[in-house]
């Protein structure tokens, strides 16, 4: 049986001092789902204020040590449905010019949304990538989580009632049950009553 010098001399055992090692922080890849709602931008602001260290606040932290943000925006696919018109119920399809016009408007809307979000990230000096996907929002977000290998997903909450959530479905609720990573649902702040 080996003994420590203090135990061998019969004196009280010395307390070991914790080693002063530099704590290694994992660079986290955080995905934030963005749409035109103020709730999603509030969630982004919350992430920037609470999860990412501002370089100005910690000068010893370099941009590479902070981690990375992935902003994802999902567009609804345009369906060329038959539009019934007239008394006989004659069917009309959307022309290619209408389809192209809708696609262009969607692209401009997505660019404006992501531009606003990127500016917020740039102001906090957070390295950011963007994704624009097309399809069902909740399914595409969960697929993107797996494909991009993010560590954490953040979505905003619109604050739907239970009835609306049952009929409309909730993106945040779906992601909470199907995303393959931890998820944070950021509720909007309570509005002050007048």
Secondary structure, 3 states (H helix, E strand, C coil): CCCCHHHHCCCCCCCCCCCCCCCCCCCCEEEEECCCCHHHHHHHHHHHHHCCCCCCCCCCCCHHHHCEEEEEEEECCCCCCEEEECCCCEEEECCHHHHHHHHHHHHHHHHHHHHHHHHHHHHCCCEEEEEEEECCHHHHHHHHHHHHCCCEEEEEECCCCHHHHHHHCCHHHHHHHHCCCEEEEEECCCCCCC
